[in-house]
Amino acid sequence: MSKVILEGFIEVPENDLELVREELPNHIKLTRNENGCMIFDVNQDQENKCRFNVYEEFVNQESFDFHQKRVKLSRWGEITKNVKRNYNIKS
């Protein structure tokens, strides 16, 4: 199986921004500790405070799918329910 790469950005509503910033370090830590996570970077855009650029690499589809399921059930999934996601996924 080939690795899965996700690249893009999220747009956070301004009223959710503080909570997203607070939870982001935990989300990054948990994701980087997942089996199969090779790279996981989320950075707030320098020009648009509501935009966070995202780059992820997982060793295969199975590890990527596990990540997606875990996130949906996590605190991060809960607090980002109003976030607009703009991703390109390659495998």
Backbone as CSV, one residue per row, in Angstrom:
resi,resn,N_x,N_y,N_z,CA_x,CA_y,CA_z,C_x,C_y,C_z
1,MET,0.835,-1.186,0.000,0.000,0.000,0.000,0.881,1.251,0.000
2,SER,0.395,2.278,-0.646,1.158,3.526,-0.689,0.716,4.474,0.420
3,LYS,1.594,5.410,0.714,1.261,6.362,1.774,0.145,7.296,1.338
4,VAL,-0.493,7.909,2.318,-1.580,8.862,2.085,-1.095,10.232,2.530
5,ILE,-1.298,11.216,1.659,-0.899,12.595,1.944,-2.147,13.467,1.900
6,LEU,-2.329,14.244,2.940,-3.412,15.222,2.995,-2.756,16.590,3.083
7,GLU,-3.208,17.495,2.215,-2.664,18.849,2.201,-3.806,19.823,1.985
8,GLY,-3.786,20.924,2.712,-4.825,21.934,2.552,-4.888,22.865,3.739
9,PHE,-6.114,23.262,4.086,-6.273,24.194,5.197,-7.663,24.074,5.789
10,ILE,-7.790,24.578,7.019,-9.093,24.701,7.650,-9.359,26.179,7.901
11,GLU,-10.635,26.532,7.869,-11.059,27.891,8.178,-11.901,27.830,9.448
12,VAL,-11.409,28.487,10.485,-12.030,28.433,11.798,-12.889,29.681,12.004
13,PRO,-14.159,29.501,12.376,-14.971,30.672,12.701,-14.309,31.455,13.840
14,GLU,-14.354,32.761,13.749,-13.668,33.606,14.730,-14.099,33.309,16.168
15,ASN,-15.367,32.984,16.379,-15.829,32.714,17.739,-15.312,31.371,18.285
16,ASP,-14.758,30.506,17.443,-14.167,29.230,17.878,-12.645,29.293,17.947
17,LEU,-12.068,30.396,17.542,-10.618,30.505,17.372,-9.832,30.229,18.649
18,GLU,-10.232,30.804,19.751,-9.487,30.631,21.003,-9.482,29.165,21.443
19,LEU,-10.623,28.522,21.366,-10.724,27.120,21.767,-9.896,26.216,20.846
20,VAL,-9.928,26.489,19.555,-9.128,25.712,18.597,-7.643,25.875,18.901
21,ARG,-7.202,27.096,19.143,-5.788,27.332,19.479,-5.373,26.602,20.747
22,GLU,-6.254,26.583,21.730,-5.952,25.906,22.991,-5.817,24.395,22.813
23,GLU,-6.675,23.797,22.002,-6.697,22.338,21.848,-5.710,21.834,20.801
24,LEU,-5.253,22.701,19.916,-4.387,22.268,18.813,-3.123,21.530,19.270
25,PRO,-2.375,21.997,20.264,-1.178,21.245,20.678,-1.491,19.805,21.102
26,ASN,-2.597,19.592,21.797,-2.987,18.242,22.187,-3.346,17.403,20.968
27,HIS,-4.073,17.983,20.033,-4.447,17.276,18.798,-3.191,16.863,18.022
28,ILE,-2.244,17.756,17.914,-0.994,17.445,17.212,-0.253,16.319,17.932
29,LYS,-0.138,16.409,19.243,0.570,15.388,20.022,-0.078,14.016,19.849
30,LEU,-1.393,13.952,20.001,-2.098,12.678,19.869,-1.925,12.089,18.468
31,THR,-2.006,12.927,17.459,-1.879,12.442,16.088,-0.468,11.960,15.801
32,ARG,0.527,12.702,16.211,1.911,12.290,15.968,2.265,10.989,16.681
33,ASN,1.533,10.655,17.732,1.763,9.405,18.452,1.011,8.213,17.860
34,GLU,0.173,8.439,16.862,-0.560,7.343,16.229,0.395,6.491,15.403
35,ASN,0.162,5.171,15.429,0.923,4.283,14.547,0.636,4.665,13.102
36,GLY,1.670,4.811,12.325,1.498,5.110,10.909,1.565,6.578,10.552
37,CYS,1.592,7.458,11.540,1.714,8.889,11.247,3.180,9.200,10.981
38,MET,3.455,9.710,9.801,4.822,10.075,9.429,5.078,11.562,9.661
39,ILE,4.138,12.392,9.213,4.246,13.844,9.344,2.857,14.375,9.665
40,PHE,2.797,15.308,10.607,1.530,15.970,10.913,1.842,17.392,11.350
41,ASP,1.556,18.348,10.473,1.826,19.755,10.748,0.564,20.572,10.542
42,VAL,0.246,21.384,11.532,-0.860,22.335,11.444,-0.331,23.662,11.962
43,ASN,-0.385,24.675,11.108,0.165,25.980,11.468,-0.818,27.083,11.124
44,GLN,-0.968,28.007,12.055,-1.843,29.156,11.817,-1.210,30.046,10.752
45,ASP,-2.008,30.450,9.789,-1.551,31.306,8.706,-1.099,32.659,9.254
46,GLN,-0.030,33.193,8.702,0.522,34.470,9.166,-0.361,35.664,8.805
47,GLU,-1.101,35.558,7.713,-1.906,36.689,7.241,-3.388,36.591,7.605
48,ASN,-3.884,35.369,7.777,-5.295,35.158,8.081,-5.385,34.321,9.358
49,LYS,-5.699,34.943,10.482,-5.684,34.250,11.777,-6.716,33.129,11.866
50,CYS,-7.701,33.109,10.991,-8.733,32.076,11.019,-8.396,30.876,10.117
51,ARG,-7.275,30.953,9.447,-6.855,29.864,8.551,-5.672,29.124,9.168
52,PHE,-5.753,27.787,9.139,-4.680,26.933,9.617,-4.294,25.992,8.482
53,ASN,-3.033,26.045,8.091,-2.526,25.197,7.018,-2.203,23.813,7.575
54,VAL,-2.577,22.784,6.813,-2.475,21.405,7.279,-1.684,20.580,6.274
55,TYR,-0.744,19.765,6.793,-0.020,18.802,5.965,0.136,17.521,6.782
56,GLU,-0.296,16.405,6.197,-0.239,15.112,6.878,0.304,14.046,5.935
57,GLU,1.066,13.115,6.495,1.476,11.914,5.767,1.296,10.721,6.685
58,PHE,0.626,9.703,6.168,0.441,8.440,6.877,0.992,7.316,6.008
59,VAL,1.497,6.260,6.648,2.170,5.192,5.904,1.246,4.464,4.947
60,ASN,-0.051,4.402,5.258,-0.979,3.704,4.371,-2.417,4.161,4.652
61,GLN,-3.329,3.654,3.852,-4.739,4.029,3.974,-5.307,3.609,5.323
62,GLU,-4.905,2.448,5.812,-5.412,1.959,7.091,-5.064,2.913,8.235
63,SER,-3.829,3.389,8.283,-3.447,4.313,9.358,-4.145,5.666,9.190
64,PHE,-4.338,6.102,7.961,-5.065,7.351,7.709,-6.525,7.210,8.155
65,ASP,-7.151,6.083,7.819,-8.546,5.850,8.209,-8.694,5.799,9.725
66,PHE,-7.738,5.166,10.410,-7.766,5.126,11.867,-7.736,6.551,12.426
67,HIS,-6.847,7.371,11.872,-6.737,8.768,12.310,-8.068,9.496,12.139
68,GLN,-8.684,9.347,10.994,-9.951,10.030,10.731,-11.026,9.605,11.737
69,LYS,-11.102,8.306,12.030,-12.090,7.817,12.998,-11.801,8.354,14.395
70,ARG,-10.531,8.329,14.791,-10.174,8.805,16.122,-10.533,10.273,16.279
71,VAL,-10.218,11.069,15.265,-10.472,12.508,15.338,-11.967,12.798,15.480
72,LYS,-12.797,12.072,14.755,-14.247,12.316,14.841,-14.790,12.101,16.247
73,LEU,-14.156,11.220,17.006,-14.622,10.904,18.353,-13.878,11.675,19.435
74,SER,-12.964,12.543,19.037,-12.100,13.238,19.991,-12.644,14.620,20.357
75,ARG,-11.999,15.213,21.337,-12.323,16.598,21.713,-12.096,17.523,20.522
76,TRP,-11.016,17.286,19.776,-10.735,18.094,18.580,-11.910,18.014,17.603
77,GLY,-12.417,16.826,17.386,-13.565,16.658,16.496,-14.770,17.440,16.974
78,GLU,-14.949,17.461,18.275,-16.079,18.185,18.863,-15.940,19.696,18.687
79,ILE,-14.763,20.235,18.988,-14.627,21.695,18.940,-14.432,22.232,17.528
80,THR,-14.142,21.350,16.565,-13.972,21.822,15.180,-15.159,21.449,14.293
81,LYS,-16.286,21.179,14.884,-17.454,20.786,14.080,-17.917,21.896,13.140
82,ASN,-17.609,23.165,13.436,-18.016,24.284,12.578,-16.916,24.755,11.630
83,VAL,-15.803,24.060,11.641,-14.659,24.426,10.805,-14.908,23.985,9.361
84,LYS,-14.526,24.835,8.404,-14.584,24.456,6.989,-13.251,23.829,6.622
85,ARG,-13.314,22.638,6.062,-12.102,21.898,5.693,-11.931,21.917,4.185
86,ASN,-10.726,22.264,3.761,-10.385,22.345,2.335,-9.133,21.513,2.124
87,TYR,-9.314,20.242,1.738,-8.205,19.302,1.650,-8.091,18.682,0.264
88,ASN,-6.875,18.335,-0.083,-6.581,17.453,-1.203,-5.926,16.220,-0.604
89,ILE,-6.408,15.034,-0.973,-5.857,13.798,-0.445,-5.314,12.980,-1.610
90,LYS,-4.044,12.541,-1.452,-3.387,11.721,-2.474,-2.918,10.425,-1.839
91,SER,-3.058,9.348,-2.590,-2.523,8.070,-2.105,-1.787,7.360,-3.213
